[in-house]
Structures are given as C-alpha cells and as structure tokens.
C-alpha cells in the first residue's frame, strides 16, 4: 500500500497548473502595519506616519511593508479551500522551505483588503514521507488592477 505522501503526490499532480481561490478578504489596517514596523524595526514614514505620507508620498496614505504583504501568505492561502482534501490525509506539518521569486507590483495602501489565489507549479516526492510543493501565489488588492505581491512559495509537506 502506498504511503500517505505518495498518495498525496498522485492527487496533487492532477492539479498542476490549476488555480485555487480566491480566499477570504483580509483588511490591512494601520495597527497591523505599526505592529509589523515594531517587529522589524522598519519605521519609515511611508508606513507609520499618515500625516507625512499624505504630504510626501506619491500614494498620499501609508502603505504596508512589502514584507508584511509577503508574511501574509500563510494566512491568506490558509483561507483557500483545498482542491482535494484527500491530499492532506496523514499530513503532520507543513514547513516554509523558501521562496523562488517575489515581486511587489503594487503597494498595499492602509485599510486595503487583500486576498490570495494560488496555482500549483510543481510537486515532488523528496523522501517517502515528504513532498516539496511550489505554488505561485498572487495577493490581490480589492479595487486594484495590479496585485500587491506575486511569489513562488516553496513548502515541504511532511506526512505520517
């Protein structure tokens, strides 16, 4: 009988190139931006000073840090229902393995709503209990033509 990871590999292979989503909307407010600024020690005015941003920034409002937008990937993709829940049978954990490519085509302005879409790019069996999944994640901004972030997200899925 095939291991959980091998079964999942067979299931995931059917979804390569298909888009999942969108997920649920999430509002990026000033409080979240300020907390991220504190956590990362990045207190540039375009993020935390609404008055100065209104005067000097081309956006006229504060904007989220690009890395804040990127850090929302697990939360936002977690709000997308799985294409096939059977692929997660026996899953022990998912581990962030890294990123292949990240772009921030459009700033996420304060109080914007964002959500994710994902496309499975590749899936590979790394060992009998571990899959490596690469997904292209697009973080949309409500009312904007260009996304806030596009990233190739690499995760390792570890099965029992």
DSSP file (Angstrom, degrees, kcal/mol; ACC not computed):
  #  RESIDUE AA STRUCTURE BP1 BP2  ACC     N-H-->O    O-->H-N    N-H-->O    O-->H-N    TCO  KAPPA ALPHA  PHI   PSI    X-CA   Y-CA   Z-CA
    1    1 A X              0   0    0      0, 0.0     2,-0.0     0, 0.0     0, 0.0   0.000 360.0 360.0 360.0 138.8    0.0    0.0    0.0
    2    2 A X        -     0   0    0      1,-0.1     2,-0.0     2,-0.1     0, 0.0  -0.336 360.0-111.9 -68.9 146.5    1.3    3.5   -0.9
    3    3 A X     >  -     0   0    0      1,-0.1     4,-2.3    -2,-0.0     5,-0.2  -0.270  32.5-103.2 -69.3 163.3    2.5    5.8    1.8
    4    4 A X  H  > S+     0   0    0      1,-0.2     4,-2.5     2,-0.2     5,-0.2   0.893 122.0  51.2 -56.2 -42.8    0.4    9.0    2.6
    5    5 A X  H  > S+     0   0    0    123,-0.5     4,-2.5     1,-0.2    -1,-0.2   0.897 109.4  50.0 -64.7 -40.0    3.0   11.2    0.8
    6    6 A X  H  > S+     0   0    0    122,-0.4     4,-1.9     2,-0.2    -1,-0.2   0.898 111.5  48.4 -66.2 -39.8    2.9    9.0   -2.3
    7    7 A X  H  X S+     0   0    0     -4,-2.3     4,-1.9     2,-0.2    -2,-0.2   0.927 112.3  49.2 -63.4 -44.2   -0.9    9.1   -2.4
    8    8 A X  H  X S+     0   0    0     -4,-2.5     4,-3.4     1,-0.2     5,-0.3   0.894 106.6  56.4 -62.5 -40.1   -0.8   12.9   -2.0
    9    9 A X  H  X S+     0   0    0     -4,-2.5     4,-2.4     1,-0.2    -1,-0.2   0.933 106.8  49.3 -56.9 -47.4    1.7   13.2   -4.8
   10   10 A X  H  X S+     0   0    0     -4,-1.9     4,-0.6     1,-0.2    -1,-0.2   0.893 114.4  45.4 -59.8 -41.0   -0.7   11.4   -7.2
   11   11 A X  H >< S+     0   0    0     -4,-1.9     3,-1.2     1,-0.2     4,-0.4   0.953 112.8  48.8 -68.0 -50.1   -3.5   13.6   -6.2
   12   12 A X  H >< S+     0   0    0     -4,-3.4     3,-2.3     1,-0.3     4,-0.4   0.863  99.8  66.5 -60.4 -36.5   -1.5   16.9   -6.4
   13   13 A X  H >< S+     0   0    0     -4,-2.4     3,-0.8     1,-0.3    -1,-0.3   0.804  93.9  60.4 -57.3 -28.9   -0.2   16.0   -9.8
   14   14 A X  T << S+     0   0    0     -3,-1.2    -1,-0.3    -4,-0.6    -2,-0.2   0.704 105.0  49.7 -69.2 -19.0   -3.7   16.3  -11.2
   15   15 A X  T X  S+     0   0    0     -3,-2.3     3,-2.3    -4,-0.4   105,-0.5   0.385  73.7 130.2-105.4   2.9   -3.8   20.0  -10.1
   16   16 A X  T <  S+     0   0    0     -3,-0.8   105,-0.2    -4,-0.4     3,-0.1  -0.384  81.5  14.3 -59.2 129.5   -0.5   21.3  -11.5
   17   17 A X  T 3  S+     0   0    0    103,-3.2     2,-0.4     1,-0.3    -1,-0.3   0.320 100.4 118.6  87.5  -7.2   -1.3   24.5  -13.5
   18   18 A X    <   -     0   0    0     -3,-2.3   102,-1.1   102,-0.2     2,-0.3  -0.733  60.6-128.1 -95.3 141.7   -4.7   24.9  -12.0
   19   19 A X  E     -A  119   0A   0     -2,-0.4     2,-0.4   100,-0.2   100,-0.2  -0.682  17.7-161.7 -88.6 138.3   -5.7   28.0   -9.9
   20   20 A X  E     -A  118   0A   0     98,-3.5    98,-2.4    -2,-0.3     2,-0.2  -0.898  38.1 -31.8-110.8 146.5   -7.3   27.7   -6.5
   21   21 A X  E     -A  117   0A   0     -2,-0.4     2,-0.2     1,-0.3    96,-0.2  -0.606  26.0-125.5 115.2-174.4   -9.1   30.5   -4.9
   22   22 A X        -     0   0    0     94,-0.6    -1,-0.3    -2,-0.2    59,-0.2   0.463  47.5-156.4 -79.5 165.9   -9.7   33.2   -4.2
   23   23 A X        -     0   0    0     93,-2.1    57,-0.2     1,-0.2     2,-0.2  -0.043  36.4 -60.5 -86.4-163.3   -9.5   33.0   -0.5
   24   24 A X        -     0   0    0     52,-0.3    92,-0.3    55,-0.2    -1,-0.2  -0.479  56.6-101.7 -82.8 154.0  -11.2   35.3    2.0
   25   25 A X        -     0   0    0     -2,-0.2     2,-0.4    90,-0.1    90,-0.2  -0.458  32.5-166.5 -73.3 146.8  -10.5   39.1    2.2
   26   26 A X  E     -B  114   0A   0     88,-2.1    88,-2.8    -2,-0.1     2,-0.5  -0.997  14.9-136.8-134.1 129.7   -8.2   40.4    4.9
   27   27 A X  E     -B  113   0A   0     -2,-0.4     2,-0.9    86,-0.2    86,-0.2  -0.767   7.5-149.7 -91.0 127.5   -8.0   44.1    5.8
   28   28 A X  E     -B  112   0A   0     84,-2.8    83,-2.9    -2,-0.5    84,-0.6  -0.837  27.9-178.4 -95.7 102.7   -4.5   45.6    6.3
   29   29 A X     >  -     0   0    0     -2,-0.9     4,-2.0    81,-0.2     5,-0.2  -0.441  41.8-100.3-100.5 174.7   -5.1   48.4    8.8
   30   30 A X  H  > S+     0   0    0      1,-0.2     4,-2.9     2,-0.2     5,-0.2   0.853 119.5  58.4 -63.7 -35.6   -2.7   50.9   10.4
   31   31 A X  H  > S+     0   0    0      2,-0.2     4,-2.4     1,-0.2    -1,-0.2   0.936 107.8  46.1 -60.2 -45.5   -2.5   48.9   13.6
   32   32 A X  H  > S+     0   0    0      2,-0.2     4,-2.1     1,-0.2    -2,-0.2   0.904 113.0  50.1 -63.5 -41.4   -1.2   45.8   11.7
   33   33 A X  H  X S+     0   0    0     -4,-2.0     4,-2.4     2,-0.2    -2,-0.2   0.925 111.6  48.3 -62.2 -45.1    1.3   48.0    9.8
   34   34 A X  H  X S+     0   0    0     -4,-2.9     4,-2.4     1,-0.2    -2,-0.2   0.902 110.1  51.3 -63.4 -41.7    2.5   49.6   13.0
   35   35 A X  H  X S+     0   0    0     -4,-2.4     4,-2.3     1,-0.2    -1,-0.2   0.896 111.0  48.4 -62.4 -39.6    2.9   46.2   14.7
   36   36 A X  H  X S+     0   0    0     -4,-2.1     4,-2.2     2,-0.2     6,-0.3   0.907 109.2  53.3 -66.7 -40.9    4.9   44.9   11.8
   37   37 A X  H  X>S+     0   0    0     -4,-2.4     4,-1.3     1,-0.2     5,-1.2   0.916 111.0  47.0 -58.9 -43.1    7.1   48.1   11.8
   38   38 A X  H  <5S+     0   0    0     -4,-2.4     3,-0.2     1,-0.2    -2,-0.2   0.916 112.2  49.7 -64.5 -42.9    7.8   47.4   15.5
   39   39 A X  H  <5S+     0   0    0     -4,-2.3    -1,-0.2     1,-0.2    -2,-0.2   0.830 122.0  32.9 -66.5 -32.1    8.6   43.8   14.9
   40   40 A X  H  <5S-     0   0    0     -4,-2.2    -1,-0.2    -5,-0.1    -2,-0.2   0.458 101.7-125.0-105.1  -3.0   11.0   44.5   12.0
   41   41 A X  T  <5 +     0   0    0     -4,-1.3     2,-0.8    -3,-0.2    -3,-0.2   0.788  67.3 135.0  61.4  28.8   12.4   47.9   13.3
   42   42 A X      < +     0   0    0     -5,-1.2    -1,-0.2    -6,-0.3    -2,-0.1  -0.847  17.6 159.9-109.7  93.5   11.4   49.4    9.9
   43   43 A X        +     0   0    0     -2,-0.8    -1,-0.1    -3,-0.1     5,-0.1  -0.088  11.1 157.4-107.9  32.7    9.7   52.7   10.9
   44   44 A X    >>  -     0   0    0      1,-0.1     3,-2.3     2,-0.1     4,-1.3  -0.325  51.5-119.3 -58.6 140.3   10.0   54.5    7.6
   45   45 A X  H 3> S+     0   0    0      1,-0.3     4,-2.3     2,-0.2     8,-0.3   0.783 107.9  70.0 -56.9 -31.3    7.4   57.3    7.5
   46   46 A X  H 34 S+     0   0    0      1,-0.2    17,-2.7     2,-0.2    -1,-0.3   0.693 109.7  36.6 -63.5 -14.2    5.6   55.8    4.4
   47   47 A X  H <4 S+     0   0    0     -3,-2.3    -1,-0.2    15,-0.2    -2,-0.2   0.791 131.0  20.5-101.0 -37.6    4.4   53.0    6.7
   48   48 A X  H  < S+     0   0    0     -4,-1.3     2,-0.6     1,-0.2    -3,-0.2   0.534 105.0  71.2-118.6  -7.0    3.7   54.6   10.1
   49   49 A X     X  -     0   0    0     -4,-2.3     4,-2.8    -5,-0.2     5,-0.2  -0.807  48.4-179.0-118.8  92.0    3.2   58.4    9.7
   50   50 A X  H  > S+     0   0    0     -2,-0.6     4,-2.1     1,-0.2    -1,-0.2   0.855  83.6  51.5 -57.5 -37.5   -0.2   59.2    8.0
   51   51 A X  H  > S+     0   0    0      2,-0.2     4,-1.4     1,-0.2    -1,-0.2   0.950 114.0  41.2 -66.7 -49.1    0.4   62.9    8.1
   52   52 A X  H  > S+     0   0    0      1,-0.2     4,-3.1     2,-0.2     5,-0.5   0.877 113.6  54.3 -66.7 -37.8    3.9   62.8    6.5
   53   53 A X  H  X S+     0   0    0     -4,-2.8     4,-1.7    -8,-0.3     7,-0.6   0.901 105.9  53.0 -62.2 -40.1    2.7   60.2    4.0
   54   54 A X  H  < S+     0   0    0     -4,-2.1    -1,-0.2    -5,-0.2    -2,-0.2   0.849 117.2  38.8 -62.7 -33.9   -0.1   62.5    2.9
   55   55 A X  H  < S+     0   0    0     -4,-1.4    -2,-0.2    -5,-0.1    -1,-0.2   0.898 132.3  17.8 -81.8 -43.4    2.4   65.3    2.3
   56   56 A X  H  < S+     0   0    0     -4,-3.1     2,-0.2    -5,-0.1    -3,-0.2   0.694  99.0  88.4-110.7 -22.9    5.3   63.5    0.8
   57   57 A X    ><  -     0   0    0     -4,-1.7     3,-0.8    -5,-0.5     5,-0.0  -0.552  68.4-136.0 -83.8 143.3    4.3   60.1   -0.5
   58   58 A X  T 3  S+     0   0    0      1,-0.2    -1,-0.1    -2,-0.2    -4,-0.0   0.701 108.4  56.3 -66.4 -16.8    3.0   59.6   -4.1
   59   59 A X  T 3  S-     0   0    0      2,-0.2    -1,-0.2    -6,-0.1    -5,-0.1   0.669  96.0-144.0 -88.5 -18.3    0.3   57.3   -2.6
   60   60 A X  S <  S+     0   0    0     -3,-0.8     2,-0.3    -7,-0.6    -6,-0.1   0.448  75.3  62.2  69.1   2.1   -0.9   60.1   -0.1
   61   61 A X  S    S-     0   0    0     -8,-0.2    -2,-0.2   -15,-0.1    -1,-0.1  -0.921  97.9 -83.6-142.2 167.4   -1.6   57.4    2.5
   62   62 A X        -     0   0    0     -2,-0.3    48,-2.6   -15,-0.1     2,-0.3  -0.387  43.7-151.1 -70.1 155.9    0.6   55.0    4.5
   63   63 A X  B     -F  109   0B   0    -17,-2.7    46,-0.2    46,-0.3     2,-0.1  -0.930  18.1-104.9-128.0 152.6    1.4   51.7    2.8
   64   64 A X        -     0   0    0     44,-3.3    44,-0.4    -2,-0.3     2,-0.1  -0.435  43.7-100.3 -70.0 147.8    2.1   48.2    4.2
   65   65 A X     >  -     0   0    0      1,-0.1     4,-2.1    -2,-0.1     3,-0.4  -0.410  27.8-124.1 -60.2 143.4    5.7   47.0    4.1
   66   66 A X  H  > S+     0   0    0      1,-0.2     4,-2.5     2,-0.2     5,-0.2   0.908 114.5  53.4 -56.9 -40.2    6.3   44.7    1.2
   67   67 A X  H  > S+     0   0    0      2,-0.2     4,-2.2     1,-0.2    -1,-0.2   0.776 103.8  55.9 -70.2 -24.1    7.5   42.1    3.7
   68   68 A X  H  > S+     0   0    0     -3,-0.4     4,-0.9     2,-0.2    -1,-0.2   0.941 108.4  47.6 -66.9 -47.0    4.3   42.5    5.6
   69   69 A X  H >< S+     0   0    0     -4,-2.1     3,-0.9     1,-0.2    -2,-0.2   0.929 113.9  47.7 -56.9 -46.0    2.3   41.6    2.5
   70   70 A X  H >< S+     0   0    0     -4,-2.5     3,-1.9     1,-0.2     4,-0.2   0.885 105.2  58.8 -62.3 -39.8    4.6   38.7    1.9
   71   71 A X  H 3< S+     0   0    0     -4,-2.2     3,-0.4     1,-0.3     4,-0.4   0.673  94.3  67.1 -67.7 -15.1    4.3   37.5    5.5
   72   72 A X  T <X S+     0   0    0     -4,-0.9     4,-3.2    -3,-0.9     5,-0.3   0.533  72.5  97.5 -80.0  -5.6    0.5   37.2    5.0
   73   73 A X  H <> S+     0   0    0     -3,-1.9     4,-2.9     1,-0.2     5,-0.3   0.918  83.1  45.4 -52.2 -51.7    1.0   34.3    2.5
   74   74 A X  H  > S+     0   0    0     -3,-0.4     4,-1.5    -4,-0.2    -1,-0.2   0.921 117.0  45.4 -61.1 -41.1    0.4   31.5    5.1
   75   75 A X  H  4 S+     0   0    0     -4,-0.4     4,-0.4     2,-0.2    -2,-0.2   0.951 117.1  43.3 -64.5 -49.0   -2.7   33.3    6.5
   76   76 A X  H >< S+     0   0    0     -4,-3.2     3,-1.0     1,-0.2    40,-0.4   0.890 115.4  47.0 -68.5 -40.1   -4.2   34.2    3.1
   77   77 A X  H >< S+     0   0    0     -4,-2.9     3,-1.6    -5,-0.3    -1,-0.2   0.794 103.2  64.9 -72.6 -25.5   -3.5   30.8    1.5
   78   78 A X  T 3< S+     0   0    0     -4,-1.5    -1,-0.2    -5,-0.3    -2,-0.2   0.657  95.2  60.4 -67.0 -14.4   -5.0   29.1    4.6
   79   79 A X  T <  S+     0   0    0     -3,-1.0     2,-0.6    -4,-0.4    -1,-0.3   0.296  85.0  92.0 -95.3   7.7   -8.3   30.7    3.7
   80   80 A X  S <  S-     0   0    0     -3,-1.6   -57,-0.1   -57,-0.2     3,-0.1  -0.912  82.8-122.9-102.1 121.4   -8.4   28.9    0.3
   81   81 A X        -     0   0    0     -2,-0.6   -60,-0.2   -59,-0.2    -2,-0.1  -0.350  34.3-103.4 -61.4 140.7  -10.3   25.6    0.5
   82   82 A X        -     0   0    0      1,-0.1     3,-0.4    -4,-0.1    -1,-0.1  -0.368  17.9-132.7 -65.5 143.6   -8.1   22.7   -0.7
   83   83 A X  S    S+     0   0    0      1,-0.3     2,-0.3    -3,-0.1    -1,-0.1   0.876  99.5  11.2 -62.8 -37.3   -8.9   21.4   -4.2
   84   84 A X    >   -     0   0    0      1,-0.1     3,-2.1    -3,-0.0    -1,-0.3  -0.823  65.7-162.2-145.0 101.1   -8.9   17.8   -2.8
   85   85 A X  G >  S+     0   0    0     -3,-0.4     3,-1.8    -2,-0.3     4,-0.1   0.735  86.1  74.3 -56.8 -23.6   -8.8   17.3    1.0
   86   86 A X  G >  S+     0   0    0      1,-0.3     3,-1.6     2,-0.2    -1,-0.3   0.785  82.5  69.0 -61.3 -25.9   -7.7   13.7    0.5
   87   87 A X  G <  S+     0   0    0     -3,-2.1    -1,-0.3     1,-0.3    -2,-0.2   0.667  97.7  52.6 -65.9 -14.9   -4.2   15.1   -0.4
   88   88 A X  G X  S+     0   0    0     -3,-1.8     3,-2.0    -4,-0.2    -1,-0.3   0.340  75.7 127.6-104.2   5.4   -3.8   16.1    3.2
   89   89 A X  T <  S+     0   0    0     -3,-1.6   -81,-0.1     1,-0.3     3,-0.1  -0.477  83.8   9.8 -64.1 125.7   -4.7   12.8    4.8
   90   90 A X  T 3  S+     0   0    0      1,-0.3    70,-2.9    -2,-0.3     2,-0.3   0.506  88.3 155.0  83.0   4.5   -1.9   11.9    7.2
   91   91 A X  E <   -C  159   0A   0     -3,-2.0    -1,-0.3    68,-0.2    68,-0.3  -0.503  20.5-179.1 -68.3 128.7   -0.2   15.3    7.0
   92   92 A X  E     -     0   0A   0     66,-3.3     2,-0.3     1,-0.4    67,-0.2   0.835  61.6 -23.8 -93.4 -44.1    1.8   16.0   10.1
   93   93 A X  E     -C  158   0A   0     65,-1.6    65,-3.1     2,-0.0     2,-0.4  -0.988  47.1-131.5-165.1 157.2    3.0   19.5    9.2
   94   94 A X  E     -C  157   0A   0     -2,-0.3     2,-0.4    63,-0.2    63,-0.2  -0.959  25.2-160.6-112.9 137.0    3.8   22.0    6.5
   95   95 A X  E     -C  156   0A   0     61,-2.9    61,-2.8    -2,-0.4     2,-0.5  -0.967  22.4-121.8-123.1 131.0    7.1   23.8    6.6
   96   96 A X  E     +C  155   0A   0     -2,-0.4    59,-0.2    59,-0.2     3,-0.1  -0.587  31.9 177.5 -66.9 116.7    8.0   27.0    4.9
   97   97 A X  E     -     0   0A   0     57,-2.5     2,-0.3    -2,-0.5    58,-0.2   0.640  46.9 -90.4-100.2 -18.7   11.0   26.0    2.7
   98   98 A X  E     -C  154   0A   0     56,-1.4    56,-3.0     0, 0.0     2,-0.4  -0.920  37.4 -75.3 144.2-167.7   11.6   29.3    1.0
   99   99 A X  E     -C  153   0A   0     -2,-0.3    54,-0.2    54,-0.2     3,-0.1  -0.986  15.6-165.6-134.3 141.0   10.7   31.5   -2.0
  100  100 A X  E    S-     0   0A   0     52,-2.5     2,-0.3    -2,-0.4    -1,-0.1   0.829  79.8  -1.4 -91.7 -39.3   11.9   31.3   -5.6
  101  101 A X  E     -C  152   0A   0     51,-0.6    51,-2.6     2,-0.0     2,-0.4  -0.977  61.2-172.3-156.4 136.3   10.8   34.7   -6.8
  102  102 A X  E     +C  151   0A   0     -2,-0.3     2,-0.3    49,-0.2    49,-0.2  -0.999   6.2 175.1-136.0 134.7    9.0   37.6   -5.1
  103  103 A X  E     -C  150   0A   0     47,-2.2    47,-2.3    -2,-0.4     2,-0.4  -0.985  21.0-156.4-136.2 149.0    7.7   40.8   -6.7
  104  104 A X        +     0   0    0     -2,-0.3    45,-0.2    45,-0.2    44,-0.1  -0.742  20.0 170.5-121.7  79.6    5.6   43.7   -5.3
  105  105 A X        +     0   0    0     -2,-0.4     2,-0.3     1,-0.1    43,-0.2   0.712  68.4  21.5 -65.8 -21.2    3.9   45.2   -8.4
  106  106 A X  S    S-     0   0    0     41,-0.4    -1,-0.1    42,-0.3     2,-0.1  -0.994  82.9-113.1-150.1 135.7    1.6   47.5   -6.4
  107  107 A X        -     0   0    0     -2,-0.3     2,-0.9     1,-0.1   -42,-0.1  -0.407  25.2-127.5 -69.8 147.0    1.7   48.9   -2.9
  108  108 A X        -     0   0    0    -44,-0.4   -44,-3.3    40,-0.1     3,-0.1  -0.849  29.8-147.9 -93.5 106.6   -0.9   47.8   -0.4
  109  109 A X  B >   -F   63   0B   0     -2,-0.9     3,-1.9   -46,-0.2   -46,-0.3  -0.394  31.7 -80.7 -75.1 151.6   -2.4   51.0    1.0
  110  110 A X  T 3  S+     0   0    0    -48,-2.6   -81,-0.2     1,-0.3    -1,-0.1  -0.191 116.9  17.9 -52.3 140.9   -3.7   51.3    4.5
  111  111 A X  T 3  S+     0   0    0    -83,-2.9    -1,-0.3     1,-0.3   -82,-0.2   0.575  91.9 142.8  68.6  13.7   -7.2   49.8    5.0
  112  112 A X  E <   -B   28   0A   0     -3,-1.9   -84,-2.8   -84,-0.6     2,-0.5  -0.504  49.3-128.5 -76.7 152.0   -7.0   47.9    1.7
  113  113 A X  E     -B   27   0A   0    -86,-0.2    29,-3.0    29,-0.2     2,-0.3  -0.882  29.1-174.7-100.5 134.4   -8.5   44.4    1.5
  114  114 A X  E     +BD  26 141A   0    -88,-2.8   -88,-2.1    -2,-0.5     2,-0.3  -0.908   8.8 172.9-126.4 154.6   -6.2   41.7    0.2
  115  115 A X  E     - D   0 140A   0     25,-1.4    25,-2.6    -2,-0.3     2,-0.3  -0.966  23.0-119.0-152.8 165.3   -6.8   38.0   -0.7
  116  116 A X  E     - D   0 139A   0    -40,-0.4   -93,-2.1   -92,-0.3   -94,-0.6  -0.797  15.4-172.9-114.7 152.1   -4.8   35.2   -2.3
  117  117 A X  E     -AD  21 138A   0     21,-1.9    21,-2.6    -2,-0.3     2,-0.4  -0.952  17.8-162.8-127.1 150.3   -5.1   33.0   -5.3
  118  118 A X  E     -AD  20 137A   0    -98,-2.4   -98,-3.5    -2,-0.3     2,-0.4  -0.989  13.9-163.4-139.5 149.3   -2.6   30.1   -5.9
  119  119 A X  E     -AD  19 136A   0     17,-1.9    17,-2.8    -2,-0.4     2,-0.5  -0.995  27.2-125.5-129.1 124.6   -1.5   27.9   -8.7
  120  120 A X  E     + D   0 135A   0   -102,-1.1  -103,-3.2  -105,-0.5    15,-0.3  -0.569  29.7 177.4 -69.8 120.6    0.4   24.7   -8.1
  121  121 A X  E     -     0   0A   0     13,-3.1     2,-0.3    -2,-0.5    14,-0.2   0.854  60.9 -12.7 -93.2 -44.2    3.5   24.9  -10.2
  122  122 A X  E     - D   0 134A   0     12,-1.8    12,-2.6  -106,-0.0    -1,-0.4  -0.991  49.4-160.7-156.6 159.1    5.2   21.7   -9.2
  123  123 A X  E     + D   0 133A   0     -2,-0.3     2,-0.4    10,-0.2    10,-0.2  -0.990  16.4 178.8-143.5 135.1    5.1   18.8   -6.7
  124  124 A X  E     - D   0 132A   0      8,-2.1     8,-3.1    -2,-0.3     2,-0.7  -0.999  30.8-125.8-143.6 137.8    8.0   16.4   -5.9
  125  125 A X  E     + D   0 131A   0     -2,-0.4     6,-0.2     6,-0.2     3,-0.1  -0.752  26.2 178.7 -81.6 115.7    8.5   13.5   -3.6
  126  126 A X  E     -     0   0A   0      4,-2.6     2,-0.3    -2,-0.7     5,-0.2   0.803  69.5 -18.8 -89.5 -33.1   11.6   14.3   -1.6
  127  127 A X  E >  S- D   0 130A   0      3,-1.4     3,-1.6     0, 0.0    -1,-0.3  -0.922  88.4 -75.9-159.2 176.0   11.6   11.2    0.5
  128  128 A X  T 3  S+     0   0    0     -2,-0.3  -123,-0.5     1,-0.3  -122,-0.4   0.689 131.2  30.7 -58.2 -17.1    8.9    8.6    1.4
  129  129 A X  T 3  S+     0   0    0   -124,-0.1    30,-3.3  -125,-0.1     2,-0.4   0.343 110.3  71.9-121.0   6.7    7.2   11.0    3.8
  130  130 A X  E <   -DE 127 158A   0     -3,-1.6    -4,-2.6    28,-0.2    -3,-1.4  -0.981  50.1-170.9-135.4 130.7    7.9   14.4    2.4
  131  131 A X  E     -DE 125 157A   0     26,-2.4    26,-2.7    -2,-0.4     2,-0.5  -0.878  15.3-145.1-109.3 146.8    6.6   16.3   -0.6
  132  132 A X  E     -DE 124 156A   0     -8,-3.1    -8,-2.1    -2,-0.4     2,-0.4  -0.971  20.3-168.6-110.5 124.6    8.0   19.6   -1.9
  133  133 A X  E     -DE 123 155A   0     22,-3.0    22,-2.7    -2,-0.5     2,-0.5  -0.933   9.1-165.5-115.8 132.4    5.3   21.9   -3.3
  134  134 A X  E     +DE 122 154A   0    -12,-2.6   -13,-3.1    -2,-0.4   -12,-1.8  -0.981  14.6 176.8-116.9 125.4    5.9   25.0   -5.3
  135  135 A X  E     -DE 120 153A   0     18,-2.4    18,-2.9    -2,-0.5     2,-0.7  -0.965  29.7-133.6-126.7 143.0    2.9   27.4   -5.8
  136  136 A X  E     -DE 119 152A   0    -17,-2.8   -17,-1.9    -2,-0.4     2,-0.5  -0.881  29.7-163.2 -92.2 117.6    2.7   30.7   -7.5
  137  137 A X  E     -DE 118 151A   0     14,-3.4    14,-2.5    -2,-0.7     2,-0.5  -0.881   7.8-166.2-106.3 131.1    0.7   32.9   -5.0
  138  138 A X  E     -DE 117 150A   0    -21,-2.6   -21,-1.9    -2,-0.5     2,-0.8  -0.976   7.8-154.6-116.5 123.9   -0.9   36.2   -6.1
  139  139 A X  E     -DE 116 149A   0     10,-3.1     9,-2.7    -2,-0.5    10,-1.1  -0.874  17.1-156.3-100.0 110.0   -2.1   38.6   -3.5
  140  140 A X  E     -D  115   0A   0    -25,-2.6   -25,-1.4    -2,-0.8     2,-0.5  -0.500   6.6-142.7 -82.7 151.8   -4.9   40.7   -5.0
  141  141 A X  E >   -D  114   0A   0      3,-0.3     3,-2.3     5,-0.2   -27,-0.2  -0.979  29.9-110.1-114.7 125.9   -5.8   44.1   -3.7
  142  142 A X  T 3  S+     0   0    0    -29,-3.0   -29,-0.2    -2,-0.5     3,-0.1  -0.323 101.7   8.0 -56.6 125.0   -9.6   44.9   -3.7
  143  143 A X  T 3  S+     0   0    0      1,-0.3     2,-0.4    -2,-0.1    -1,-0.3   0.456 105.8 110.3  84.6   1.7  -10.3   47.5   -6.4
  144  144 A X    <   -     0   0    0     -3,-2.3    -3,-0.3     1,-0.1    -1,-0.3  -0.872  59.5-149.3-112.4 143.8   -6.8   47.5   -7.9
  145  145 A X  S    S+     0   0    0     -2,-0.4     2,-0.3    -3,-0.1    -1,-0.1   0.862  84.3  56.8 -76.2 -36.8   -5.8   46.1  -11.3
  146  146 A X  S    S-     0   0    0      1,-0.1    -5,-0.2   -41,-0.1    -2,-0.0  -0.747  88.9-116.0 -99.5 144.8   -2.3   45.0  -10.3
  147  147 A X        -     0   0    0     -2,-0.3   -41,-0.4    -7,-0.1    -7,-0.2  -0.268  10.9-131.0 -73.7 163.0   -1.6   42.7   -7.4
  148  148 A X  S    S+     0   0    0     -9,-2.7     2,-0.3     1,-0.3   -42,-0.3   0.735  87.7   4.7 -81.9 -25.5    0.3   43.6   -4.2
  149  149 A X  E     - E   0 139A   0    -10,-1.1   -10,-3.1   -45,-0.2     2,-0.4  -0.974  51.3-169.2-160.1 142.6    2.5   40.6   -4.4
  150  150 A X  E     +CE 103 138A   0    -47,-2.3   -47,-2.2    -2,-0.3     2,-0.4  -0.982  26.2 168.6-132.3 123.7    3.3   37.6   -6.6
  151  151 A X  E     -CE 102 137A   0    -14,-2.5   -14,-3.4    -2,-0.4     2,-0.8  -0.991  39.0-134.5-140.4 143.5    5.6   35.0   -5.1
  152  152 A X  E     -CE 101 136A   0    -51,-2.6   -52,-2.5    -2,-0.4   -51,-0.6  -0.884  35.8-161.6 -93.6 108.4    6.7   31.4   -5.9
  153  153 A X  E     -CE  99 135A   0    -18,-2.9   -18,-2.4    -2,-0.8     2,-0.5  -0.812   6.8-158.7-102.5 125.4    6.3   29.8   -2.5
  154  154 A X  E     +CE  98 134A   0    -56,-3.0   -57,-2.5    -2,-0.5   -56,-1.4  -0.911  16.3 173.4-108.0 123.9    8.1   26.6   -1.6
  155  155 A X  E     -CE  96 133A   0    -22,-2.7   -22,-3.0    -2,-0.5     2,-0.5  -0.939  25.5-140.0-127.5 152.4    6.7   24.4    1.2
  156  156 A X  E     -CE  95 132A   0    -61,-2.8   -61,-2.9    -2,-0.3     2,-0.6  -0.951  14.7-155.5-108.1 129.6    7.6   20.9    2.4
  157  157 A X  E     -CE  94 131A   0    -26,-2.7   -26,-2.4    -2,-0.5     2,-0.5  -0.929   8.1-159.5-106.6 119.6    4.7   18.7    3.4
  158  158 A X  E     -CE  93 130A   0    -65,-3.1   -66,-3.3    -2,-0.6   -65,-1.6  -0.881   8.9-165.3-106.2 125.6    5.6   16.1    6.0
  159  159 A X  E      C   91   0A   0    -30,-3.3   -68,-0.2    -2,-0.5   -69,-0.1  -0.726 360.0 360.0-109.6 156.0    3.3   13.0    6.3
  160  160 A X              0   0    0    -70,-2.9   -69,-0.1    -2,-0.3   -70,-0.1   0.457 360.0 360.0 -71.6 360.0    3.0   10.3    8.9
